[in-house]
Amino acid sequence: MDLSQVTWKRGQGYDLAELDVLYTGNHARARSVLRAVDDKVDVGRMRALGFCVSIGHAEFMADRFRQHGVAAAAAVTSGVDRTTQQGLLRDFRAGKLRVLD
């Protein structure tokens, strides 16, 4: 991903809103990620943590994994209540979730 056009501020890093626009809804990049995952691991057995730039990006990627056939994918964000967050983390540790964004 070319980040050369994303604003960088010393001491603050990349502009998060600009990163969100760049990554969220980027179907070509998501396809590339999914292809790379397919090439490297057995998707049916993998357990993966995805690190995303925003809540929208995490939800987008979890949805893309589900559409790709990884039904056990979810996004854990500050937009999810604490009880649900804990349940998703518990399910991930137990192997019930394959992808946690």
C-alpha positions in Angstrom: 0.0 0.0 0.0 1.4 3.3 -1.0 1.2 5.7 1.9 3.2 8.5 0.3 0.0 10.7 -0.1 -1.1 10.2 3.5 -0.3 13.1 5.8 2.4 12.4 8.3 2.9 14.6 11.4 6.0 14.3 13.4 5.2 12.9 16.9 1.7 11.9 15.8 2.2 9.6 12.8 -0.1 9.1 9.9 -3.5 11.0 9.8 -5.9 8.3 10.9 -8.9 9.7 8.9 -6.8 9.5 5.7 -5.7 5.9 6.5 -9.3 4.9 7.1 -10.3 6.3 3.7 -7.4 4.4 2.1 -8.0 1.0 3.7 -11.7 0.8 4.4 -13.7 -0.3 1.4 -10.6 -1.1 -0.6 -11.8 -4.3 -2.2 -8.7 -4.8 -4.3 -6.4 -4.6 -1.2 -8.8 -7.0 0.7 -8.6 -9.5 -2.3 -4.8 -9.2 -2.2 -4.8 -10.0 1.6 -7.2 -12.9 1.1 -5.1 -14.3 -1.7 -1.9 -14.1 0.3 -3.6 -15.8 3.3 -4.8 -18.6 0.9 -1.3 -19.0 -0.5 0.4 -19.3 2.9 -1.9 -21.1 5.3 -4.8 -23.6 5.6 -7.6 -21.1 6.1 -9.8 -23.8 7.7 -7.3 -24.3 10.5 -5.7 -20.8 10.9 -6.2 -18.4 13.7 -5.3 -14.8 12.9 -5.3 -11.4 14.5 -5.9 -8.5 12.1 -4.6 -5.1 13.0 -6.8 -2.4 11.5 -6.6 1.4 11.2 -10.1 2.0 12.4 -13.4 0.5 13.5 -14.7 0.7 10.0 -11.6 -1.0 8.6 -11.9 -3.9 11.2 -15.6 -4.4 10.4 -14.9 -4.3 6.7 -12.1 -6.9 6.9 -14.1 -9.2 9.2 -16.9 -9.0 6.6 -14.5 -9.7 3.7 -13.2 -12.8 5.5 -16.8 -14.0 6.1 -17.6 -13.5 2.4 -14.4 -15.4 1.5 -15.7 -18.4 3.4 -14.2 -17.9 6.8 -17.5 -17.8 8.7 -15.8 -17.5 12.1 -14.5 -13.9 11.6 -15.4 -11.0 13.8 -14.3 -7.4 14.7 -13.5 -6.5 18.3 -13.7 -2.7 18.6 -14.6 -0.1 21.1 -18.0 0.0 19.3 -18.8 -3.4 20.8 -20.0 -3.7 24.4 -17.6 -5.1 26.9 -19.5 -8.4 27.4 -19.5 -9.1 23.7 -15.8 -8.2 23.5 -15.0 -10.6 26.2 -17.1 -13.3 24.6 -15.4 -12.8 21.2 -11.9 -13.0 22.8 -12.9 -16.1 24.7 -14.2 -17.7 21.5 -11.0 -16.8 19.7 -8.9 -18.4 22.4 -11.0 -21.5 22.3 -10.6 -21.8 18.5 -14.3 -21.0 17.7 -13.2 -17.9 15.8 -10.6 -18.1 13.1 -10.1 -14.4 12.4 -10.3 -11.5 14.9 -9.9 -8.0 13.5 
